[in-house]
Amino acid sequence: MNRKEDLCKEFIELYNVVERVRKKCPWDQKQTPKSLIPYLLEETYELIEALEENNSEKIKEELGDVLLHILMQIVMGEEEKKFSFAEVCKNLRTKLIIRHPHVFGNVEVNGVKDILTNWETIKSQEKEEKGILSGVPLNMPSLLSAFRIQEKASHVGFDWEKTEDILPKLKEEFKELEEAITNKNKEKIEEEIGDILFTIVNISRHLNIEPEGALRKTNKKFIKRFEFIEKKIKELGKDWKNLTLKELDELWELSKTS
């Protein structure tokens, strides 16, 4: 049996198992496409964590968990006669062929920039009633959403030429935030904080740094150092409320060397 035959066999058997689980398991029978959303999100974040750790075994497991949710959504869609598995596959295959004219057609490209520009142009032609930014999900994490919005705009030429060009804009936004804080205008403060975050995402994108991942690493770093402080406070037999800010700052600096 060659690789493709083996893949087809395993995939069909997996799909049959998912169908049976849906029909026979009381818990799975109660689920709806919407009720499984929190679990799908959880499994997706677990996959992201495994990818960041570059843990092959964990990646393999988490890919399977995400695939299970995709197949379960397809099974439920077929039950309600909304679509078939074959239609899902056909739609995806057609989309990939249409959006890769440099692979399946005669279109010439000069690098990745041309490919991305073509992708957005073709996509907008497919959905004439929608704009270039319409494909960004509104419920995606805000930093990632800002990254994708800016990325899509850049594909059609709406972008800063150099990273250095964005820095004065960041300084301008900080100045506007200072003014809003001085004036105690909460609505304006919120707006300026949003502008600063959006500008920082722009800088991150230009430096090829994914901001959601960068912040996730900082969160993990903070948790690690904060847990170190908690441990030290217990070892010293002290209480948080009896420690001065100076003492806490000293413990924080100590956590950096642990």
Secondary structure, DSSP 8 states (H G I E B T S, - for coil): --HHHHHHHHHHHHHHHHHHHHHH-HHHHH--TTTTHHHHHHHHHHHHHHHHHT-HHHHHHHHHHHHHHHHHHHHHHHHTTS--HHHHHHHHHHHHHHT-HHHHSS----SHHHHHHHHHHHHHHHTTTS-GGGGS-TTS-HHHHHHHHHHHHHHTT-S-SSGGGTHHHHHHHHHHHHHHHHTT-HHHHHHHHHHHHHHHHHHHHHTT--HHHHHHHHHHHHHHHHHHHHHHHHHTT--GGGS-HHHHHHHHHHHTT-
